[in-house]
Amino acid sequence: MARATSADGTWLASGGDDTTVRLWDRATQTCSATLTGHYCPVTSVAIAPDGTCSPVAASMEPDACGTGRRAPARAS
């Protein structure tokens, strides 16, 4: 599982084998958003230091799941 914590420590992002990136509220320990659209397991996540522009980035092994496809993440 890939994880990254926001600079202020109030939320984190996780990614994993289920091909999603989830945003978590650390105070309530609940998932606040699920980003879908990846075709392969998410191998890393990053959060911008200021959190104001593109707060989450995710990556995956190139063609690790054999599809040869990539899609932009979208919130659901």
Secondary structure, 3 states (H helix, E strand, C coil): CEEEECCCCCEEEEECCCCCEEEEECCCCEEEEEEECCCCCCCEEEECCCCCCCCEEEECCCCCCCCCCCCCCEEC
